[in-house]
Amino acid sequence: MRNTPPRRQSWRTCGSVALVLLVAVGLAPAATGFGCYANYEEVGGLANWPAHVRLMRDSGMNTFALFCRDEVSLQEQIDAAVEDCMLEQSVPIFVISNVSPVVWKRLMPNWQEVVAQDTDPPPGCGPGELAGFRAVVRAAKARARHPEGWPEIVAYNYDEPGHGEAEWDGQKHVGAIAKAHQDDGMRCGTSVCHPHIKDLVPYLDVLCVNLIIGGDLKGCKKAIQDCGKTFWIYEIHTRRFTPEALRLHVGLYTWQIQPESRLTWSWKDLLGEQADMAHPQTNARLQAYAQGRADFEALTEMEWRLKRLRDCFDWEGFPMEQFTGPEPREPNKWVPVPAWFELVPK
């Protein structure tokens, strides 16, 4: 068992007194999630997972979307990320189930009863499957080493419902899956792509919009947020980008769009060829990702520092009494606070 993880030092507080002050007074924005869909089985299993978590962290990532086979694989993946100070606890995570009925039966003493009552599961779901997933999550949390550091887990719905087919009309099935989780106190979301984004807003809690196949991305964000739902973004194309384009997309593009979380498909694709999955190494893509994340934080810091200064500006604070009274014998020695001159680009 590992030691209790050290206190996390976020990207927002590293080397930035200004943003520390913003956080202290409650004016800084909520943390944005940066991460990947990451399948632990593709990198050699749980034994290799901690090394990959550390490389994710060092590449600027603070979240992920996980796959699990049982409660142990889910618990170990999240605990490892907590222990290596990789996760931003305020950013929820998708969990995608690859769990078999054998596990559900083991975890649920009333499994036969659950199956008997689930007479009309949504297409693609077996009887009791949705309840079985929630049982896995509960069991994983119960065995967690650091439950206080776990982020919220969001149940994953159909992946890209409709898959871009205009004639698809399975929204009610998406809604049935979401409602089953919501009725048990768990939020539900998934990746969504054009043309089935706005018509899925009533059913899902978290909508992770495809950046390339978004179809009115700006309008989709508004539709999602106007309904009080959570707006995330994802993309599958950075694996084809040059490092320069990847840095721009992760940094400036994410800053402009302002999602609550940004996910990439996938960790394995960003890793590329690795000589030893037990000791993964950085590469040009991951270095560009880290630079993009740093760009995002620099832009965010600049934006919110200016907002703080404007919000706290004293419109009547100029010391007029020093200039409107009798002419002093000595020249007035008042000078502005030096911080104001820092606003001007050098």
N, C-alpha and C positions, 0 to 999 in steps of 0.2 A: 504493500500500500504506500502511496506517495504521501509526502507531507502536505499539510494545508497550503493551498496556493497563496503566493504573496499578493499584496494589494495591487490591483490592476492600475497601470498607468496608461491612460488612453492617448491616442494620437492628438487629441484636442488639448491635452495639458502639457505635452512634451515641449519644453522650450518656449512657452507662450504665456507670459504673465497676464497679458491682456485677456486672453480667452479664459484663463483660470478665474479672473475676476468676473467675467460674464457668467460663467457657470455658477459662481458663488451667489450672485444676485438673481439667478434664475432667468436670465435673459438669453442665454445661448440656446441654439436649436437642439432638438433631440438628436442623438447619435444616428447616423445613417449606416445601414448595414452594407458591407462589401464582402462578397463571398461567391462560392461555387456550389453547384450540385456535386456532391462528393460521395462516391461509392467506395466504402472501405475494402470491399472484396477485390476491387480493381487495382489496389495498391499493395496487395499481399496480406490483407486481413488485419485483425486487431493488433497483432504484434507490431506491425509497421505503422499503425495509425498515429501514434504520438509524434513520430518524426515528421509526418505530413502536416499535422496540426501546427507544429512549430514553424514549418516552412510557409504555411498559409499565413500565420501571424506575421512572419518576417517579410512577407510579400504584400502586407497591407490589408489582409482580410480579417474580419472580426465576426463573421457568421458563416453559415453553410446551410445547405439542404441535404438531409441525411437519408440513407437507406438502412433498413434493419431487418434481421432474420428472426430476432427474438428480443427479450427484455435485456439480456446480457449485452448483446451487441449495441443496442441503443444506449444503455447506461455507460458502457465503457467509452463510447465515442464522445459523449457529452462530458463526462467526468475528465477525460484526458484534455479536452479543450479548456475546461475550467482550470485545471491544474497548470496548464502552460500559459494561462492568462491570454488566451486567444479570443474568447467570446466576449461580445458586448451584450451583457445580460438584458438590456432593454430592448434588444432586437429579437423578435420571435424567429423560430426556425420551422421550416417545413420538415416533416418526417414522412418518408415514403415507405410503405410496408411491403416487404417480401416474405412475410411470415406465413407459415403453413398451419393448417388446422390442428396438427399435432401439438403445436405450442399453445394455441388457444384452448384446446381441451385440457392441457396440463394446468393452465393458469386459472381456468374458470370451473369450479366444482359443479356449477349448474349449466355446464355447456350443452347438454342434451336438451334442457328446457329452453335455453336461448335459441338453439337451432329450430326447435319445434315451433316457437313463436314467430320466427322470422320467415313467414310464408311467402313473401313477395319481395325479395331483395332486388336492388337496382341491377340492371344488366352488367355483367362482368364481376359482380360480387356474389360470393357464396353465402348460404345461410349462416348467420352469426358472425360474418367476417368483420363488419364495422364495429360491433361490440368487442370482438376479439382484439382489434387494433387498440382500442382504448384500454383494454385489460393489459396489453403489453406495455403501454405508456405508464399506467399506474404501477405495474410491477417494476419497471425500470426506475421510476422515481423512488420507490420504496427501498431499493437496494443502492441508491446513489451514495457516493462518498461525499459529494458536495452539493446537496440539493439546494442550498441557499444560493448557489451560483448559477443555477439552471435558468435559461430563458424560457419564455412561454413556448410550448409545442403546438403547432398548428397542423391539424390533420390534412392530408393531401387528397384532393378529389381526383377525378379523371384528369389525365395529363392532356393539356391543350384540347379541351372539349370541342368537338366538331372538326378539329384539324384543318381549319380553313375552308371546309366545304359549305357553300352557301345554303344548301338545302337541308343541312342538319337541323334537327328539331328535338334534341335530347335534353333540353334545359331542365325539364321536370325530373330527369334522373339525377342530374347534378344537384338539384334542389333536395332530392330525397336523401342523397348521401350527406349533404351539408346538414340537413335537419337532424339526422340521426346523431351526428356528433354534437351539434348545438344543443340538442335536448339533454345531453349528458354533460354540458358545461364546457365543451371544447370548441374553439373556433375552427373553421374549415376554409381552405383556400386552394389555389392551384395556379399553374401557368395558363394564360389565356392569349389567344391570337385572333386577329381579324378573320372573318366578320363577326365573331361571337364573343364580344367583350362587353359592350353596353347591355346586351340582353341577359348577361349572366350576373350583372351587378346585384339584382334583388336576391340572389341565392347564396352568394359567397361572401365571406367576411374579409378575405385577403385575395386581391386580384393582382397577379404578377404578370404584367403586360409585356408581350413580345416587342422589343424595340424596333426590329426590322419589319415585322409583319403586324404592326400595331393598328394601322388604319385610323387616322385621326387621333394620334397619340395624345395631343393636348386635350381634345374633347373627351377622350376616354378618362384621362386623369380627373377632369372636372366632374364627369358623371359618377365616377367612383367616390370621390371625396364629398360631393354634394349629398350622397346617400349615407355618409358617415362610415364608409368602408375604407379599407387600408390599401393604398396604392404602392405596389412594388413594380420593378422592371426586371426583365431578364433578356439575355441574348445568347445566341449559339454561334456567333460568327467571329468572335475575337481570335479563335484558333486560326483564322485565315488572315488576320491583320498583320501588318508590319508592326514592330515595336512602337514606332512613332504614332501610328494610328491607334494602337491599343491604349497608349498613354493618354491621348486626346480623349478617347471615348470614355475611359474610366474616370478621368478627371473633369475636364471642362463639360463634357456631354452630361455626365451625371449631375454636376452642379447646376446646370441649366434646367434639367428636368425636375430635380428635387423629389426623388422618390423616398420612401422610408427605408427601402432596401434594394440593393442591386445584386442579382445573381447571374453567374455565367455557367453555361454548359460547355465544358465541365472541368473539374479539377484535373482529371486524367488528360484531357486535351491540352490544357495549359502546361502541364508537366512535360508533355512530349516524351521522347525516348529517354529512358533513364537506365543507367548501367546497373543500379542497385536500388530497388524500391525500398529496401530497409534503411537506406541512407540517401534520400532524395536530395538533389542539388538544384539550386536556382538556375535560371536560364534567362535569355533576353526577354521572353514574354513576361515572366514573373517579375523581372526587374522593372519592366515598363509598367506593369500593373501597380507596383509599389510607388513608382514615380507619379502615376495618375492619381493614386490615393492621396499622396502628399500634395499634389496640385489642388485636389478637391478641398483638402483641409485648409490650405493657404487661402483659397478663394473664400471659403466659409468664414475663416477667421477675419479676413479683411472686411467682408460684408457685415458681420455682426459687431465688429469693433466700431465701424462707422455708425451703425445703428445705435449702439450703446452711447456713443458720444453725442449723437443727435438727440436721443431720448433724454439724456441728462443735461442738455445744454440749458444754461440759465440765461434767458432772454434779457433779463434786467441785471445781469451780473457784472457788466463792465463797470469799473469803479469810477463812475462819472463825477463823484464828488471831488476826485483828485484833479479834475480838469475844469470844473465849473466854478470853483471857489476863487478866492483872491490869488493872484499870480504869485507863486512861491519864489523865494529868493534863489533856491537851487532848482535845477532842472528836475522834472518829475522822473523818478527812477522806477516806476512800475513797468513790469514786462509781463507778457502773456505766459501762461503755463507752457513749458517746452513741449508737452505732449501734442499740443495743437499743431505744431510745425511738422510733426511726424506724419500728419495726414497728407502732406503734399509729396507726390512722387519725387524721388531724387533724380 
